[in-house]
């Protein structure tokens, strides 16, 4: 943050977009997997917010966009450490929005669904590695279920500019989040069935 200030001046916008994802059944996950997910996916954004929010509050303006995930709205099988940390980031982001609104600082929680970003190359796979990689990479590349990185970036910028409280995209992810809100048992049962398959 200090290097950015020295080079560019005051920080007006912060977008937290770092993450790690471990893919595999819950019985293959270790405490270290959960700790790593919390360290990067939750504490990373927390540290950057704590580094820039004081100056935003002093100026009475600033915007923060926290990239959570649809995995922070719905419990998805085989990514439990990721899901846990993204749920936590969503809670932190919403709490910061409520607390900082009085100071002119706007916090947006961003929950993208599946994106075509090549994330399978950077994920950690556990259990049956090839099978886990196969389902993860297939779901990451389906044009009708995913959004391109370019389209996602435009939607994120738009949400931050407008100061939206929360944005969920694409429409399939939004529908899934609504379904989980309306019928959480049904959605949990469906994902449980998916996990068994």
PyMOL CGO cylinders between C-alpha atoms (Angstrom):
from pymol import cmd
from pymol.cgo import CYLINDER

trace = [
    CYLINDER, 0.00, 0.00, 0.00, 2.80, 2.39, 0.83, 0.3, 1, 1, 1, 1, 1, 1,
    CYLINDER, 2.80, 2.39, 0.83, 4.57, 1.71, -2.47, 0.3, 1, 1, 1, 1, 1, 1,
    CYLINDER, 4.57, 1.71, -2.47, 1.32, 2.44, -4.34, 0.3, 1, 1, 1, 1, 1, 1,
    CYLINDER, 1.32, 2.44, -4.34, 0.85, 5.70, -2.43, 0.3, 1, 1, 1, 1, 1, 1,
    CYLINDER, 0.85, 5.70, -2.43, 4.42, 6.78, -3.17, 0.3, 1, 1, 1, 1, 1, 1,
    CYLINDER, 4.42, 6.78, -3.17, 4.03, 6.09, -6.88, 0.3, 1, 1, 1, 1, 1, 1,
    CYLINDER, 4.03, 6.09, -6.88, 0.39, 7.05, -7.56, 0.3, 1, 1, 1, 1, 1, 1,
    CYLINDER, 0.39, 7.05, -7.56, -0.78, 9.07, -4.56, 0.3, 1, 1, 1, 1, 1, 1,
    CYLINDER, -0.78, 9.07, -4.56, -3.90, 8.37, -2.53, 0.3, 1, 1, 1, 1, 1, 1,
    CYLINDER, -3.90, 8.37, -2.53, -5.60, 5.00, -2.96, 0.3, 1, 1, 1, 1, 1, 1,
    CYLINDER, -5.60, 5.00, -2.96, -9.17, 5.54, -4.16, 0.3, 1, 1, 1, 1, 1, 1,
    CYLINDER, -9.17, 5.54, -4.16, -10.15, 1.97, -5.05, 0.3, 1, 1, 1, 1, 1, 1,
    CYLINDER, -10.15, 1.97, -5.05, -9.15, -1.39, -3.63, 0.3, 1, 1, 1, 1, 1, 1,
    CYLINDER, -9.15, -1.39, -3.63, -10.14, -4.65, -5.33, 0.3, 1, 1, 1, 1, 1, 1,
    CYLINDER, -10.14, -4.65, -5.33, -9.27, -7.79, -3.40, 0.3, 1, 1, 1, 1, 1, 1,
    CYLINDER, -9.27, -7.79, -3.40, -8.89, -10.59, -5.91, 0.3, 1, 1, 1, 1, 1, 1,
    CYLINDER, -8.89, -10.59, -5.91, -6.51, -13.20, -4.59, 0.3, 1, 1, 1, 1, 1, 1,
    CYLINDER, -6.51, -13.20, -4.59, -7.40, -16.76, -3.83, 0.3, 1, 1, 1, 1, 1, 1,
    CYLINDER, -7.40, -16.76, -3.83, -6.38, -20.36, -3.42, 0.3, 1, 1, 1, 1, 1, 1,
    CYLINDER, -6.38, -20.36, -3.42, -8.54, -23.39, -3.99, 0.3, 1, 1, 1, 1, 1, 1,
    CYLINDER, -8.54, -23.39, -3.99, -8.09, -26.97, -2.86, 0.3, 1, 1, 1, 1, 1, 1,
    CYLINDER, -8.09, -26.97, -2.86, -10.20, -29.52, -4.74, 0.3, 1, 1, 1, 1, 1, 1,
    CYLINDER, -10.20, -29.52, -4.74, -11.02, -32.93, -3.30, 0.3, 1, 1, 1, 1, 1, 1,
    CYLINDER, -11.02, -32.93, -3.30, -13.29, -34.75, -0.88, 0.3, 1, 1, 1, 1, 1, 1,
    CYLINDER, -13.29, -34.75, -0.88, -13.45, -33.45, 2.68, 0.3, 1, 1, 1, 1, 1, 1,
    CYLINDER, -13.45, -33.45, 2.68, -11.69, -36.56, 4.04, 0.3, 1, 1, 1, 1, 1, 1,
    CYLINDER, -11.69, -36.56, 4.04, -8.55, -35.61, 2.07, 0.3, 1, 1, 1, 1, 1, 1,
    CYLINDER, -8.55, -35.61, 2.07, -8.34, -32.09, 3.48, 0.3, 1, 1, 1, 1, 1, 1,
    CYLINDER, -8.34, -32.09, 3.48, -5.99, -31.28, 6.34, 0.3, 1, 1, 1, 1, 1, 1,
    CYLINDER, -5.99, -31.28, 6.34, -6.04, -28.52, 8.89, 0.3, 1, 1, 1, 1, 1, 1,
    CYLINDER, -6.04, -28.52, 8.89, -3.26, -26.88, 6.86, 0.3, 1, 1, 1, 1, 1, 1,
    CYLINDER, -3.26, -26.88, 6.86, -5.58, -26.73, 3.83, 0.3, 1, 1, 1, 1, 1, 1,
    CYLINDER, -5.58, -26.73, 3.83, -8.19, -24.86, 5.87, 0.3, 1, 1, 1, 1, 1, 1,
    CYLINDER, -8.19, -24.86, 5.87, -5.57, -22.55, 7.35, 0.3, 1, 1, 1, 1, 1, 1,
    CYLINDER, -5.57, -22.55, 7.35, -4.10, -21.73, 3.93, 0.3, 1, 1, 1, 1, 1, 1,
    CYLINDER, -4.10, -21.73, 3.93, -7.55, -20.94, 2.54, 0.3, 1, 1, 1, 1, 1, 1,
    CYLINDER, -7.55, -20.94, 2.54, -8.28, -18.63, 5.47, 0.3, 1, 1, 1, 1, 1, 1,
    CYLINDER, -8.28, -18.63, 5.47, -4.87, -16.99, 5.24, 0.3, 1, 1, 1, 1, 1, 1,
    CYLINDER, -4.87, -16.99, 5.24, -5.14, -16.11, 1.56, 0.3, 1, 1, 1, 1, 1, 1,
    CYLINDER, -5.14, -16.11, 1.56, -8.89, -15.84, 0.91, 0.3, 1, 1, 1, 1, 1, 1,
    CYLINDER, -8.89, -15.84, 0.91, -9.89, -14.06, 4.12, 0.3, 1, 1, 1, 1, 1, 1,
    CYLINDER, -9.89, -14.06, 4.12, -6.87, -12.57, 5.84, 0.3, 1, 1, 1, 1, 1, 1,
    CYLINDER, -6.87, -12.57, 5.84, -5.32, -11.30, 2.59, 0.3, 1, 1, 1, 1, 1, 1,
    CYLINDER, -5.32, -11.30, 2.59, -8.29, -9.01, 1.89, 0.3, 1, 1, 1, 1, 1, 1,
    CYLINDER, -8.29, -9.01, 1.89, -8.54, -8.09, 5.57, 0.3, 1, 1, 1, 1, 1, 1,
    CYLINDER, -8.54, -8.09, 5.57, -4.92, -6.91, 5.66, 0.3, 1, 1, 1, 1, 1, 1,
    CYLINDER, -4.92, -6.91, 5.66, -5.26, -4.83, 2.50, 0.3, 1, 1, 1, 1, 1, 1,
    CYLINDER, -5.26, -4.83, 2.50, -8.50, -3.26, 3.74, 0.3, 1, 1, 1, 1, 1, 1,
    CYLINDER, -8.50, -3.26, 3.74, -6.87, -2.37, 7.05, 0.3, 1, 1, 1, 1, 1, 1,
    CYLINDER, -6.87, -2.37, 7.05, -3.98, -0.81, 5.11, 0.3, 1, 1, 1, 1, 1, 1,
    CYLINDER, -3.98, -0.81, 5.11, -6.12, 1.54, 2.97, 0.3, 1, 1, 1, 1, 1, 1,
    CYLINDER, -6.12, 1.54, 2.97, -9.43, 2.11, 4.75, 0.3, 1, 1, 1, 1, 1, 1,
    CYLINDER, -9.43, 2.11, 4.75, -8.07, 4.60, 7.33, 0.3, 1, 1, 1, 1, 1, 1,
    CYLINDER, -8.07, 4.60, 7.33, -7.02, 7.02, 4.57, 0.3, 1, 1, 1, 1, 1, 1,
    CYLINDER, -7.02, 7.02, 4.57, -10.34, 6.50, 2.75, 0.3, 1, 1, 1, 1, 1, 1,
    CYLINDER, -10.34, 6.50, 2.75, -12.20, 7.32, 5.97, 0.3, 1, 1, 1, 1, 1, 1,
    CYLINDER, -12.20, 7.32, 5.97, -10.11, 10.46, 6.51, 0.3, 1, 1, 1, 1, 1, 1,
    CYLINDER, -10.11, 10.46, 6.51, -10.94, 11.64, 2.98, 0.3, 1, 1, 1, 1, 1, 1,
    CYLINDER, -10.94, 11.64, 2.98, -14.58, 10.63, 3.35, 0.3, 1, 1, 1, 1, 1, 1,
    CYLINDER, -14.58, 10.63, 3.35, -14.56, 8.53, 0.19, 0.3, 1, 1, 1, 1, 1, 1,
    CYLINDER, -14.56, 8.53, 0.19, -13.25, 5.31, -1.27, 0.3, 1, 1, 1, 1, 1, 1,
    CYLINDER, -13.25, 5.31, -1.27, -14.39, 2.03, -2.74, 0.3, 1, 1, 1, 1, 1, 1,
    CYLINDER, -14.39, 2.03, -2.74, -13.50, -1.56, -2.00, 0.3, 1, 1, 1, 1, 1, 1,
    CYLINDER, -13.50, -1.56, -2.00, -14.57, -4.58, -4.04, 0.3, 1, 1, 1, 1, 1, 1,
    CYLINDER, -14.57, -4.58, -4.04, -14.06, -7.96, -2.41, 0.3, 1, 1, 1, 1, 1, 1,
    CYLINDER, -14.06, -7.96, -2.41, -14.14, -10.90, -4.80, 0.3, 1, 1, 1, 1, 1, 1,
    CYLINDER, -14.14, -10.90, -4.80, -15.82, -13.66, -2.85, 0.3, 1, 1, 1, 1, 1, 1,
    CYLINDER, -15.82, -13.66, -2.85, -17.48, -16.42, -4.90, 0.3, 1, 1, 1, 1, 1, 1,
    CYLINDER, -17.48, -16.42, -4.90, -20.69, -18.29, -5.49, 0.3, 1, 1, 1, 1, 1, 1,
    CYLINDER, -20.69, -18.29, -5.49, -18.80, -20.77, -3.30, 0.3, 1, 1, 1, 1, 1, 1,
    CYLINDER, -18.80, -20.77, -3.30, -19.27, -18.19, -0.55, 0.3, 1, 1, 1, 1, 1, 1,
    CYLINDER, -19.27, -18.19, -0.55, -23.05, -18.31, -0.99, 0.3, 1, 1, 1, 1, 1, 1,
    CYLINDER, -23.05, -18.31, -0.99, -23.66, -22.04, -1.58, 0.3, 1, 1, 1, 1, 1, 1,
    CYLINDER, -23.66, -22.04, -1.58, -21.80, -25.00, -0.10, 0.3, 1, 1, 1, 1, 1, 1,
    CYLINDER, -21.80, -25.00, -0.10, -20.23, -26.78, -3.05, 0.3, 1, 1, 1, 1, 1, 1,
    CYLINDER, -20.23, -26.78, -3.05, -18.82, -30.29, -2.61, 0.3, 1, 1, 1, 1, 1, 1,
    CYLINDER, -18.82, -30.29, -2.61, -15.11, -30.99, -2.94, 0.3, 1, 1, 1, 1, 1, 1,
    CYLINDER, -15.11, -30.99, -2.94, -14.00, -27.41, -2.22, 0.3, 1, 1, 1, 1, 1, 1,
    CYLINDER, -14.00, -27.41, -2.22, -14.75, -27.16, 1.51, 0.3, 1, 1, 1, 1, 1, 1,
    CYLINDER, -14.75, -27.16, 1.51, -11.73, -25.06, 2.63, 0.3, 1, 1, 1, 1, 1, 1,
    CYLINDER, -11.73, -25.06, 2.63, -12.39, -22.64, -0.25, 0.3, 1, 1, 1, 1, 1, 1,
    CYLINDER, -12.39, -22.64, -0.25, -16.11, -22.47, 0.54, 0.3, 1, 1, 1, 1, 1, 1,
    CYLINDER, -16.11, -22.47, 0.54, -15.45, -21.85, 4.24, 0.3, 1, 1, 1, 1, 1, 1,
    CYLINDER, -15.45, -21.85, 4.24, -13.05, -19.00, 3.52, 0.3, 1, 1, 1, 1, 1, 1,
    CYLINDER, -13.05, -19.00, 3.52, -15.28, -17.38, 0.88, 0.3, 1, 1, 1, 1, 1, 1,
    CYLINDER, -15.28, -17.38, 0.88, -18.31, -17.50, 3.20, 0.3, 1, 1, 1, 1, 1, 1,
    CYLINDER, -18.31, -17.50, 3.20, -16.11, -15.72, 5.77, 0.3, 1, 1, 1, 1, 1, 1,
    CYLINDER, -16.11, -15.72, 5.77, -14.96, -13.12, 3.23, 0.3, 1, 1, 1, 1, 1, 1,
    CYLINDER, -14.96, -13.12, 3.23, -18.59, -12.44, 2.29, 0.3, 1, 1, 1, 1, 1, 1,
    CYLINDER, -18.59, -12.44, 2.29, -19.43, -11.83, 5.95, 0.3, 1, 1, 1, 1, 1, 1,
    CYLINDER, -19.43, -11.83, 5.95, -16.41, -9.57, 6.46, 0.3, 1, 1, 1, 1, 1, 1,
    CYLINDER, -16.41, -9.57, 6.46, -17.24, -7.61, 3.32, 0.3, 1, 1, 1, 1, 1, 1,
    CYLINDER, -17.24, -7.61, 3.32, -20.89, -7.08, 4.29, 0.3, 1, 1, 1, 1, 1, 1,
    CYLINDER, -20.89, -7.08, 4.29, -19.95, -6.07, 7.84, 0.3, 1, 1, 1, 1, 1, 1,
    CYLINDER, -19.95, -6.07, 7.84, -17.37, -3.58, 6.53, 0.3, 1, 1, 1, 1, 1, 1,
    CYLINDER, -17.37, -3.58, 6.53, -19.98, -2.07, 4.20, 0.3, 1, 1, 1, 1, 1, 1,
    CYLINDER, -19.98, -2.07, 4.20, -22.38, -1.48, 7.11, 0.3, 1, 1, 1, 1, 1, 1,
    CYLINDER, -22.38, -1.48, 7.11, -19.67, -0.05, 9.36, 0.3, 1, 1, 1, 1, 1, 1,
    CYLINDER, -19.67, -0.05, 9.36, -17.95, 2.19, 6.80, 0.3, 1, 1, 1, 1, 1, 1,
    CYLINDER, -17.95, 2.19, 6.80, -21.00, 3.67, 5.03, 0.3, 1, 1, 1, 1, 1, 1,
    CYLINDER, -21.00, 3.67, 5.03, -21.11, 6.53, 7.57, 0.3, 1, 1, 1, 1, 1, 1,
    CYLINDER, -21.11, 6.53, 7.57, -17.57, 7.50, 6.50, 0.3, 1, 1, 1, 1, 1, 1,
    CYLINDER, -17.57, 7.50, 6.50, -18.27, 7.57, 2.75, 0.3, 1, 1, 1, 1, 1, 1,
    CYLINDER, -18.27, 7.57, 2.75, -16.45, 4.29, 2.09, 0.3, 1, 1, 1, 1, 1, 1,
    CYLINDER, -16.45, 4.29, 2.09, -18.39, 1.87, -0.12, 0.3, 1, 1, 1, 1, 1, 1,
    CYLINDER, -18.39, 1.87, -0.12, -17.72, -1.87, 0.08, 0.3, 1, 1, 1, 1, 1, 1,
    CYLINDER, -17.72, -1.87, 0.08, -19.07, -4.23, -2.59, 0.3, 1, 1, 1, 1, 1, 1,
    CYLINDER, -19.07, -4.23, -2.59, -19.21, -8.00, -2.19, 0.3, 1, 1, 1, 1, 1, 1,
    CYLINDER, -19.21, -8.00, -2.19, -18.69, -9.72, -5.53, 0.3, 1, 1, 1, 1, 1, 1,
    CYLINDER, -18.69, -9.72, -5.53, -19.78, -13.34, -5.96, 0.3, 1, 1, 1, 1, 1, 1,
    CYLINDER, -19.78, -13.34, -5.96, -18.93, -14.65, -9.42, 0.3, 1, 1, 1, 1, 1, 1,
    CYLINDER, -18.93, -14.65, -9.42, -19.97, -18.09, -10.49, 0.3, 1, 1, 1, 1, 1, 1,
    CYLINDER, -19.97, -18.09, -10.49, -17.76, -20.25, -12.67, 0.3, 1, 1, 1, 1, 1, 1,
    CYLINDER, -17.76, -20.25, -12.67, -15.35, -18.24, -14.79, 0.3, 1, 1, 1, 1, 1, 1,
    CYLINDER, -15.35, -18.24, -14.79, -13.21, -19.25, -17.73, 0.3, 1, 1, 1, 1, 1, 1,
    CYLINDER, -13.21, -19.25, -17.73, -9.93, -18.14, -16.21, 0.3, 1, 1, 1, 1, 1, 1,
    CYLINDER, -9.93, -18.14, -16.21, -7.81, -21.28, -16.35, 0.3, 1, 1, 1, 1, 1, 1,
    CYLINDER, -7.81, -21.28, -16.35, -8.09, -21.83, -12.60, 0.3, 1, 1, 1, 1, 1, 1,
    CYLINDER, -8.09, -21.83, -12.60, -7.70, -25.63, -12.85, 0.3, 1, 1, 1, 1, 1, 1,
    CYLINDER, -7.70, -25.63, -12.85, -4.03, -25.05, -13.70, 0.3, 1, 1, 1, 1, 1, 1,
    CYLINDER, -4.03, -25.05, -13.70, -3.57, -23.26, -10.38, 0.3, 1, 1, 1, 1, 1, 1,
    CYLINDER, -3.57, -23.26, -10.38, -5.74, -25.37, -8.08, 0.3, 1, 1, 1, 1, 1, 1,
    CYLINDER, -5.74, -25.37, -8.08, -4.46, -28.03, -5.69, 0.3, 1, 1, 1, 1, 1, 1,
    CYLINDER, -4.46, -28.03, -5.69, -6.08, -31.43, -6.22, 0.3, 1, 1, 1, 1, 1, 1,
    CYLINDER, -6.08, -31.43, -6.22, -6.42, -34.14, -3.59, 0.3, 1, 1, 1, 1, 1, 1,
    CYLINDER, -6.42, -34.14, -3.59, -7.90, -37.61, -3.50, 0.3, 1, 1, 1, 1, 1, 1,
    CYLINDER, -7.90, -37.61, -3.50, -8.40, -39.03, -7.00, 0.3, 1, 1, 1, 1, 1, 1,
    CYLINDER, -8.40, -39.03, -7.00, -6.36, -36.30, -8.69, 0.3, 1, 1, 1, 1, 1, 1,
    CYLINDER, -6.36, -36.30, -8.69, -7.30, -37.03, -12.30, 0.3, 1, 1, 1, 1, 1, 1,
    CYLINDER, -7.30, -37.03, -12.30, -11.01, -37.35, -11.59, 0.3, 1, 1, 1, 1, 1, 1,
    CYLINDER, -11.01, -37.35, -11.59, -11.02, -34.17, -9.48, 0.3, 1, 1, 1, 1, 1, 1,
    CYLINDER, -11.02, -34.17, -9.48, -9.11, -32.28, -12.18, 0.3, 1, 1, 1, 1, 1, 1,
    CYLINDER, -9.11, -32.28, -12.18, -11.47, -33.60, -14.87, 0.3, 1, 1, 1, 1, 1, 1,
    CYLINDER, -11.47, -33.60, -14.87, -14.72, -32.37, -13.27, 0.3, 1, 1, 1, 1, 1, 1,
    CYLINDER, -14.72, -32.37, -13.27, -13.15, -29.08, -12.20, 0.3, 1, 1, 1, 1, 1, 1,
    CYLINDER, -13.15, -29.08, -12.20, -11.66, -28.31, -15.61, 0.3, 1, 1, 1, 1, 1, 1,
    CYLINDER, -11.66, -28.31, -15.61, -14.83, -29.32, -17.48, 0.3, 1, 1, 1, 1, 1, 1,
    CYLINDER, -14.83, -29.32, -17.48, -17.04, -27.12, -15.29, 0.3, 1, 1, 1, 1, 1, 1,
    CYLINDER, -17.04, -27.12, -15.29, -14.52, -24.26, -15.70, 0.3, 1, 1, 1, 1, 1, 1,
    CYLINDER, -14.52, -24.26, -15.70, -14.81, -24.35, -19.50, 0.3, 1, 1, 1, 1, 1, 1,
    CYLINDER, -14.81, -24.35, -19.50, -18.52, -24.73, -20.30, 0.3, 1, 1, 1, 1, 1, 1,
    CYLINDER, -18.52, -24.73, -20.30, -19.63, -21.60, -22.20, 0.3, 1, 1, 1, 1, 1, 1,
    CYLINDER, -19.63, -21.60, -22.20, -23.29, -21.82, -21.10, 0.3, 1, 1, 1, 1, 1, 1,
    CYLINDER, -23.29, -21.82, -21.10, -22.42, -22.16, -17.39, 0.3, 1, 1, 1, 1, 1, 1,
    CYLINDER, -22.42, -22.16, -17.39, -19.39, -19.89, -17.16, 0.3, 1, 1, 1, 1, 1, 1,
    CYLINDER, -19.39, -19.89, -17.16, -18.45, -16.29, -17.82, 0.3, 1, 1, 1, 1, 1, 1,
    CYLINDER, -18.45, -16.29, -17.82, -15.31, -15.03, -19.55, 0.3, 1, 1, 1, 1, 1, 1,
    CYLINDER, -15.31, -15.03, -19.55, -12.70, -13.15, -17.54, 0.3, 1, 1, 1, 1, 1, 1,
    CYLINDER, -12.70, -13.15, -17.54, -13.32, -10.04, -19.66, 0.3, 1, 1, 1, 1, 1, 1,
    CYLINDER, -13.32, -10.04, -19.66, -17.07, -10.03, -19.03, 0.3, 1, 1, 1, 1, 1, 1,
    CYLINDER, -17.07, -10.03, -19.03, -16.50, -10.69, -15.33, 0.3, 1, 1, 1, 1, 1, 1,
    CYLINDER, -16.50, -10.69, -15.33, -14.06, -7.76, -15.14, 0.3, 1, 1, 1, 1, 1, 1,
    CYLINDER, -14.06, -7.76, -15.14, -16.60, -5.41, -16.74, 0.3, 1, 1, 1, 1, 1, 1,
    CYLINDER, -16.60, -5.41, -16.74, -19.31, -6.55, -14.30, 0.3, 1, 1, 1, 1, 1, 1,
    CYLINDER, -19.31, -6.55, -14.30, -16.98, -6.11, -11.31, 0.3, 1, 1, 1, 1, 1, 1,
    CYLINDER, -16.98, -6.11, -11.31, -15.96, -2.60, -12.38, 0.3, 1, 1, 1, 1, 1, 1,
    CYLINDER, -15.96, -2.60, -12.38, -19.59, -1.66, -12.96, 0.3, 1, 1, 1, 1, 1, 1,
    CYLINDER, -19.59, -1.66, -12.96, -20.65, -2.95, -9.52, 0.3, 1, 1, 1, 1, 1, 1,
    CYLINDER, -20.65, -2.95, -9.52, -17.86, -1.03, -7.79, 0.3, 1, 1, 1, 1, 1, 1,
    CYLINDER, -17.86, -1.03, -7.79, -18.60, 2.18, -9.71, 0.3, 1, 1, 1, 1, 1, 1,
    CYLINDER, -18.60, 2.18, -9.71, -22.29, 2.02, -8.83, 0.3, 1, 1, 1, 1, 1, 1,
    CYLINDER, -22.29, 2.02, -8.83, -21.56, 1.05, -5.24, 0.3, 1, 1, 1, 1, 1, 1,
    CYLINDER, -21.56, 1.05, -5.24, -23.70, -2.07, -5.29, 0.3, 1, 1, 1, 1, 1, 1,
    CYLINDER, -23.70, -2.07, -5.29, -23.87, -3.91, -1.98, 0.3, 1, 1, 1, 1, 1, 1,
    CYLINDER, -23.87, -3.91, -1.98, -23.54, -7.33, -3.60, 0.3, 1, 1, 1, 1, 1, 1,
    CYLINDER, -23.54, -7.33, -3.60, -23.34, -8.65, -7.12, 0.3, 1, 1, 1, 1, 1, 1,
    CYLINDER, -23.34, -8.65, -7.12, -23.76, -12.28, -8.16, 0.3, 1, 1, 1, 1, 1, 1,
    CYLINDER, -23.76, -12.28, -8.16, -23.15, -13.28, -11.78, 0.3, 1, 1, 1, 1, 1, 1,
    CYLINDER, -23.15, -13.28, -11.78, -23.70, -14.87, -14.27, 0.3, 1, 1, 1, 1, 1, 1,
    CYLINDER, -23.70, -14.87, -14.27, -27.44, -15.43, -14.13, 0.3, 1, 1, 1, 1, 1, 1,
    CYLINDER, -27.44, -15.43, -14.13, -26.98, -19.15, -13.41, 0.3, 1, 1, 1, 1, 1, 1,
    CYLINDER, -26.98, -19.15, -13.41, -25.07, -18.31, -10.22, 0.3, 1, 1, 1, 1, 1, 1,
    CYLINDER, -25.07, -18.31, -10.22, -27.68, -15.75, -9.21, 0.3, 1, 1, 1, 1, 1, 1,
    CYLINDER, -27.68, -15.75, -9.21, -30.46, -18.29, -9.71, 0.3, 1, 1, 1, 1, 1, 1,
    CYLINDER, -30.46, -18.29, -9.71, -28.56, -20.87, -7.66, 0.3, 1, 1, 1, 1, 1, 1,
    CYLINDER, -28.56, -20.87, -7.66, -28.10, -18.36, -4.81, 0.3, 1, 1, 1, 1, 1, 1,
    CYLINDER, -28.10, -18.36, -4.81, -31.80, -17.47, -4.89, 0.3, 1, 1, 1, 1, 1, 1,
    CYLINDER, -31.80, -17.47, -4.89, -32.74, -21.16, -4.89, 0.3, 1, 1, 1, 1, 1, 1,
    CYLINDER, -32.74, -21.16, -4.89, -30.47, -21.73, -1.88, 0.3, 1, 1, 1, 1, 1, 1,
    CYLINDER, -30.47, -21.73, -1.88, -32.13, -18.84, -0.04, 0.3, 1, 1, 1, 1, 1, 1,
    CYLINDER, -32.13, -18.84, -0.04, -35.65, -20.04, -0.80, 0.3, 1, 1, 1, 1, 1, 1,
    CYLINDER, -35.65, -20.04, -0.80, -35.09, -23.81, -0.47, 0.3, 1, 1, 1, 1, 1, 1,
    CYLINDER, -35.09, -23.81, -0.47, -31.81, -24.50, 1.34, 0.3, 1, 1, 1, 1, 1, 1,
    CYLINDER, -31.81, -24.50, 1.34, -32.68, -28.13, 2.13, 0.3, 1, 1, 1, 1, 1, 1,
    CYLINDER, -32.68, -28.13, 2.13, -33.47, -28.87, -1.51, 0.3, 1, 1, 1, 1, 1, 1,
    CYLINDER, -33.47, -28.87, -1.51, -30.23, -27.28, -2.73, 0.3, 1, 1, 1, 1, 1, 1,
    CYLINDER, -30.23, -27.28, -2.73, -28.20, -29.12, -0.07, 0.3, 1, 1, 1, 1, 1, 1,
    CYLINDER, -28.20, -29.12, -0.07, -29.86, -32.39, -1.04, 0.3, 1, 1, 1, 1, 1, 1,
    CYLINDER, -29.86, -32.39, -1.04, -29.12, -31.75, -4.75, 0.3, 1, 1, 1, 1, 1, 1,
    CYLINDER, -29.12, -31.75, -4.75, -25.47, -30.98, -4.06, 0.3, 1, 1, 1, 1, 1, 1,
    CYLINDER, -25.47, -30.98, -4.06, -25.32, -34.02, -1.76, 0.3, 1, 1, 1, 1, 1, 1,
    CYLINDER, -25.32, -34.02, -1.76, -26.63, -36.15, -4.63, 0.3, 1, 1, 1, 1, 1, 1,
    CYLINDER, -26.63, -36.15, -4.63, -24.11, -34.58, -6.99, 0.3, 1, 1, 1, 1, 1, 1,
    CYLINDER, -24.11, -34.58, -6.99, -21.36, -35.39, -4.51, 0.3, 1, 1, 1, 1, 1, 1,
    CYLINDER, -21.36, -35.39, -4.51, -22.47, -39.04, -4.30, 0.3, 1, 1, 1, 1, 1, 1,
    CYLINDER, -22.47, -39.04, -4.30, -22.43, -39.31, -8.08, 0.3, 1, 1, 1, 1, 1, 1,
]
cmd.load_cgo(trace, "trace")
